[in-house]
Amino acid sequence: MNVLCIGYYDKFSRFFLQIKKKLKQQNRLSKLTIESTYFSGFLYGFIRWQSCKWININAWIKAWKHHRYYQNHLYKNTIYKGFNIDELFLNQQATNHLKWQAMAYIDLFEKKLQNIDVLLMIGDLRLPFEIAKKIAFKNNIPVYFLEQGPFATTFIDTNGVNANANIRGYKPNSAYNKNKKDKVTAFLNRSKHKKYHRSPVYRGLDYLLELLLKKTLFFPPDLKIDHPLFKNSSKQIAKKIFKATEHPNKNVYLLICQVPYDVNITHHSPHYNNHFDILRDVHQNLPKNSILIVREHPVYSGKYEDNFYQYIVSHENIYVDSSKNFTDVLNAADAVIINNSTVGLEAISHNKNVLVLANSYYDNSEICLKMNNRNELKELLKEVLNYQPDQNKIIDFLHQFFTKQVVEGFITDKKLIAADTVFQRIFEHYKH
């Protein structure tokens, strides 16, 4: 059994190597190769003498070697080996460097996927992932998509993750089922696993390489993401920390922010492509006697657009959440507004009224409100205050989610039980 894995950082390479360990226990002749999009993922495997490559830099070297050939081809035709190069970039303006990189990925994965039995990927829509999965599908190679899930779980799906997951559109049953309720309650209240001690050196090297090489031709173009490495929020934000006791008799809305360059924003968000527009639209359409709490993503705290923070500072009824425990601010909120983060399902599990602004795997299962047009926002913000989803449907959806969509354990757990379960599922499918 030959497995090709594509991931990002060191933590994902660690996860893949646990799968390799289980694979070797079944068959010593089996092979597992890791392709990482960041240096940290490559380095983690390399220093452990494992078969690991930095796919972005390999593609970029190939792109430069063959750039004249690629460019001449693009002058004549934007279709390359069955791929529409413009569509790979959602028909948005892409530089020649990015197009060459895409063509290099196509050439590389055509060879790398030869004699591969299973393709295992973290996510599904970044440029190399999109290309690899399409080549795999074309060659009838089984593809498994993994993603970090809510409630300390790991997504596993044969269709995709996030809004591409198989569970999207699932219609939950409204009938009361005590057995399902007990199982869901037990799962939500189970003890969480210990996290492994992750060395900061790996990601530190990623940031250092980006800082030193981002503006040079040496750095792969698909890694040149326009995001700040350092915080830029105003000191005045510290004066706008939310305190529940100071706002009695107010409608409290909680706006959950996400990482702007994540695929949930770049690929699954038809209405918004930045958080300033989300913040402004939500705030301007709030009902009277309302306040808005903004919770930044922990990874991106202090790094959103300048006008995002300026807008918060300049409006009295907008506050920033500083609590480390998500449950604290969730308990204070009357309604939760989310673009499409998986945190929305956690809010729903706490019986909170949730309004989803974009596409997500839980947006079409009658357990939350969904905005289909920006003109609907004003009325939806009123409606969500009194929205009462069927509790039995929530239980049924969560039961389906926990039993069919995710596996127990997180990618950063010290004991990687999720990797063991993923291996078992793949191996059982492969045997049949």
C-alpha positions, 0 to 999 in steps of 0.5 A: 500500500503506497500512500501520498500525504499532503499537509502544511506544518510540522504538526501535520507531518507528525500526524502523518508519521503516526499513520505511517507507523501503523501502516508499517505494522500492517505491511513492512513493504508499504510506503508513505511519502509526505509533501508539505507546503511549508518548510516546517512540515518538510523539516519535521520529517527530514530530521527524522530521516523520513520521506518528506518533500517541500512541494512548493519549493520543488514546484517553484524550481521546476517553474523557473526551469520551464518558465519559457515553455509554460509561458509560450503555452499560456500565450496559445491556450490557458488549458494545460493537461486538462486544467483551466489555469484561470479557473484554478485562481477562481478566474481572478487576476493571477501573476505569470509566476502563479500560473507557472507554479500551477503548471509545475504542480500539474507536472509534478503530481502527474508523476508523484501520483503514479503507483499511489494507492491512497491520497491523504490531504489536510484540507482540499482547496489550496492550489497544490491540493486542488491540483493533486485531488483532481489528478487523483480523481481522474486516475481513480485514486481514493482521496481522504480529506482531513481537517481539524474539527470542533470539539477536539475532533478530526474531520475525515471525508471522501468529498472534501472539508468545510462547505464541501463535506458530505454532511452538508445538507443533512436533514436532521430528524425532529423526533426525540431520541434518548439514545442519541441525546445521551451519546451526544451529551457524553461526547460533549462532556468527555475528558479532553486529551493532553496536547503534545509539546510543540516546539516553536522553532518549526513555525518560527523558521516559517515566519523567518523565511517569509520575513527574509524572502517574501519579496524576493524571487526565491520564495514560492509565489503561492506562499506570498500571502498578504498578511501581517506578521506582527500585531497592528491594532490600536492601543485604544482597543484595550479601552473597549474590552467587553464587560457583561455587567456594564450592559444590562437590558441590551441585545448582545450580538457576538461576531466571531472573526476568522483567519482572512486567508483561510479557504473558508473566506477565499473559497466559501464566502460569496458575500465577503472577502474581508472582515471590515466589510463584515463588521461594518455591515453587521453593525449598521444593520443591528436593531436598536438597543444593541451592542456588538462584541467582536471576538478575534481569531486567536491566531490573528488577534491584532492583525486585521485591517487598520480600518477594522480597528478604527471602526471599532474604536469610533463606535460606542456600541462595539466592544472587543472580547478579551476572555480566554475561555470562549464559553464566557463570552458565549454565555453573555451573547443573545445571538452569534454571528459567524461567516462560516467558521466551525465555531458556529457549530460549537455555539449551536451545541450551547443552544445559542441562536446562530446566523451564518453569513457564508457557506458552511457544512451546517448552514443548511440543516435547519439548526441555524439561520443562513444569509443568502443575500446581503439585503437580508441582513437587517431582517435576519439580525432581528429574527435571530434574537427570537430564533428557536431551532428544534432541539431534537434536530440539533441533537440528531445533527450532532449525532450524525456529525460525531459518528459519521463526519469526524473521529475522536482526537485532535491533530495536536494531541499527545497520543494520536488516537485520531491518526490511528482511527484514520489509518483503520478507516483507510486500511479497511477501505483499501482491503475491500 
